[in-house]
Amino acid sequence: MAAERVGSVDQGPSMSDKEFRLLSELVYAECGIKLEPGKKIMLAGRLSKRLRALGLSSFREYHDYVTSPEGRASELGNMIDRVSTNKTEFFRERHHFDVLVDETIPSLVGPDGPCRDGHLNVWSAACSTGEEPYTLAMVLADARDKWPRLNASIMATDINREVLQHAIRAVYSKTIVQPVPAHMRTRYLLRGKGEKDGYYRVVPELRKMVTFRHTNLISGDYPFSCTMDVVFCRNVIIYFDRPTQTELFRRIYAKMSPGAYLFLGHAESLQGIEHKFEWTAPTIYRRPVGAERS
Ligand SMILES: C[S@@+](CC[C@H](N)C(=O)[O-])C[C@H]1O[C@@H](n2cnc3c(N)ncnc32)[C@H](O)[C@@H]1O
């Protein structure tokens, strides 16, 4: 079959099958994201702006540049920022936050729980533009009404530097904050005035609870030394293949305290992956309470 080229003069240079293979292998090696052949148009579209910015006329030239020592230092991050999919929202998969309040927090900080001192280390492992960690912060701050000693530190990581900048700014439009329950909007979001009308900023009290760090989940080099009590690793493993998922969950398990909870996205599960977690409910797993720290 003749190699298909995608793209046109108007959209920028076309991408051959060979160029797609080279670039998708690079993306896989660098961040674990598996791009199936059907993603060629998407990849060409997302990277064509970078070619223009660099004055390059083909994806082959782009590949050669981004794999050169200079390109690795200056362009690889831009490429990763372009290829990762960052869709997220406040209170996404809302039932997880209900489970967190009704079951997870009581079982961790209750009188027999492993965190009865009230301190929880929480990790939002692929935090995108921040809606997930700030939702966690709102829910955990609210839960203090019932658990006054509750005190949480949230580590929020992502491979994409642009989304992390957005997350650190903590400013969201009216449409984006729509899913936040009204009482939490009043309590945890500051309404912009004047030229910032229509925008909301997360209150300092919640911003202080969250630390953002640039992290590649598949590198295994995680920016914290504590073990986590709650891990949200949602809607990211869908982009990884089985061997990458298996290795990732081996590492995540090692970073969790005995009794800690793991939340996955609605389309994700540990089925077919070798692991030591206990199944708690669909998309929710636990490191066994009696498990020794590894
Ligand atoms: C679809 S978003 C999910 C955001 C949030 N967890 C949620 O469920 O709404 C996936 C995020 O995973 C990040 N990501 C992809 N590969 C990654 C990797 N190897 N290491 C860290 N983050 C990664 C992307 O940059 C993106 O922000």
The ligand as an SDF file (V2000), in Angstrom:
LIG
                    3D

 27 29  0  0  0  0  0  0  0  0999 V2000
   -6.7350   14.0540   30.1840 C   0  0  0  0  0  0  0  0  0  0  0  0
   -5.7010   14.8650   31.3390 S   0  0  0  0  0  0  0  0  0  0  0  0
   -6.3850   14.2850   32.8750 C   0  0  0  0  0  0  0  0  0  0  0  0
   -6.4320   15.3620   33.9290 C   0  0  0  0  0  0  0  0  0  0  0  0
   -7.0880   14.9470   35.2440 C   0  0  0  0  0  0  0  0  0  0  0  0
   -6.3580   13.8870   35.8880 N   0  0  0  0  0  0  0  0  0  0  0  0
   -8.5220   14.5390   35.0230 C   0  0  0  0  0  0  0  0  0  0  0  0
   -8.8460   13.3650   35.1330 O   0  0  0  0  0  0  0  0  0  0  0  0
   -9.3390   15.4180   34.7290 O   0  0  0  0  0  0  0  0  0  0  0  0
   -4.2070   13.8800   31.1940 C   0  0  0  0  0  0  0  0  0  0  0  0
   -2.9720   14.5980   31.7240 C   0  0  0  0  0  0  0  0  0  0  0  0
   -1.9070   13.6430   31.8000 O   0  0  0  0  0  0  0  0  0  0  0  0
   -0.7060   14.3140   31.4980 C   0  0  0  0  0  0  0  0  0  0  0  0
    0.3210   13.3270   31.1230 N   0  0  0  0  0  0  0  0  0  0  0  0
    0.4030   12.5760   29.9990 C   0  0  0  0  0  0  0  0  0  0  0  0
    1.5000   11.8080   30.0200 N   0  0  0  0  0  0  0  0  0  0  0  0
    2.1300   12.0650   31.1980 C   0  0  0  0  0  0  0  0  0  0  0  0
    3.3310   11.5890   31.7970 C   0  0  0  0  0  0  0  0  0  0  0  0
    4.1160   10.6810   31.1960 N   0  0  0  0  0  0  0  0  0  0  0  0
    3.6740   12.0850   33.0070 N   0  0  0  0  0  0  0  0  0  0  0  0
    2.8950   13.0090   33.6310 C   0  0  0  0  0  0  0  0  0  0  0  0
    1.7570   13.4960   33.1070 N   0  0  0  0  0  0  0  0  0  0  0  0
    1.3720   13.0340   31.9040 C   0  0  0  0  0  0  0  0  0  0  0  0
   -1.0990   15.2600   30.3670 C   0  0  0  0  0  0  0  0  0  0  0  0
   -0.1880   16.3230   30.2150 O   0  0  0  0  0  0  0  0  0  0  0  0
   -2.4990   15.7090   30.8150 C   0  0  0  0  0  0  0  0  0  0  0  0
   -2.4610   16.9320   31.5010 O   0  0  0  0  0  0  0  0  0  0  0  0
  1  2  1  0
  2  3  1  0
  2 10  1  0
  3  4  1  0
  4  5  1  0
  5  6  1  0
  5  7  1  0
  7  8  2  0
  7  9  1  0
 10 11  1  0
 11 12  1  0
 11 26  1  0
 12 13  1  0
 13 14  1  0
 13 24  1  0
 14 15  1  0
 14 23  1  0
 15 16  2  0
 16 17  1  0
 17 18  1  0
 17 23  2  0
 18 19  1  0
 18 20  2  0
 20 21  1  0
 21 22  2  0
 22 23  1  0
 24 25  1  0
 24 26  1  0
 26 27  1  0
M  CHG  2   2   1   9  -1
M  END
$$$$
